[in-house]
């Protein structure tokens, strides 16, 4: 679907221009009878005027066209991009002509822009089909050979491999009504020692280029890698060539010039430092060869030798001191071990003596307790326990548990502890002789048969308020 056709009388027609670029109304070629014999400028096949549902005017090949016609094989997106570029060129005040070919057929521009004075021309190429870097560079060189600038334009989402190797940009097509075509790659700026991506509407970009506000600028090797956020993450891109302003191009040159100046200054400082070092080394070498230098060397050697001797002597003294210190530490440790062994033996002996004394004390206490309880017959013992039981029930309404078989307790001077409601109620008939071994008896109630036993306990140190006697008769 080309936008251009050849008219048998007026020549070349351009559907994108007012009056078809030849002072001819669209109605003179669209659905007229008899039909005008329009032909394709590329393959010379017959074409007829037509427009899309969105009222875009174009020329359509008649049936049976040659399959190799490039104008007929271009995609709708390709044609729309050419139409957009032509409109942007005209909006910038330049002339735009579609499908302009070289006289020798070496090139054919999708859109050729011409300045109002006719002195300058620039080709705008919508390059959507795959092409190698070598081929696109060769086509760019053919334009340059005839003094024609060129800008290659891609609308693919993924940057093509040739982007940045020739003057080129990538554009983003509008997704909704009211949006514009946007240049989102190939346009850049330089600041703070690095290139960065910029975006602009395609019409604005074309106007800047045609007015000379933007120009191709090649990145210097150390600045070719550029960081850009893509889908929420930062990615590196390699860009050799940018469309940029004069200020950015000069900023890169100035930055590189300053960098080289800094490197040169650093190199000169290093050279000067090396020169001074070499001169100092040469002076020192000459001085060392002189009698004074040799004398000084000899003196320094003597001083070094003396230092070495002192160092060796110091090491010997240190080793001797360490040996003495280690010997002293070992002696102190041995004495400490012997002292601990003696103390341990003494402690063992004292413990054995204490155990023996305790055993002897326990035997005497046991003997005294047996003698104390042996004074009573079995019936007297039962009578005493019955008296304790009856007194507890009568005066306190408590049922006292009497242990079976006696149940004397050494901790209570071999008396019998009796309980009521899981608490200690009192001690029955502790041995007066063993009271000093059971000081806790001072806090408990004690029960005995008669006043004589109570008197014995008082004499042993127990308070009378803690003693209850039942006045039982002695029936022995």
Buried (B, 14 or more C-beta within 10 A) or exposed (E): BBBBBBBEEBEBBBBBBEEBBBEBEBEBBBEEEEEBEBBBBBBEBBBBBBEEEEEBBBBBBEEEBEEEBEBBEBEEEBBBBBBBBBBBBBEBEBBBBBBBEBEEEEBBBBBBBBEEEEEBBBBBBBBBEEBEBEEBEEBBEBBEEEEBBBBBBBBEEEBBEBBBBBBBBBBBBEEEEEEBBBBBBBBBBBEEEBBEBBEBBBBBBBBBBBEEBBBBBBBBEEBBEBEEEEEEEEEEBEBBBBBBBEEBBEBBEEBBEEEEEEEEEEEEEEEEEEEEEEEEEEEEEEEEEEEEBEEEEEEEEEEEEEEEEEEEEEEEEEEEEEEEEEEEEEEEEEEEEEEEEEEEEEEEEEEEEEEEEEEEEEEEBBEBBEEBBEEBEEEBBEBBBEBBBEBBEEEEEBEBBBBEEEEBBBEBBBBBBBBBEEEEBBBBBBBBBBBEBBEEBEEBBBBBBBEEBBBBBBEBEBEEEBBBBBEBEEEE
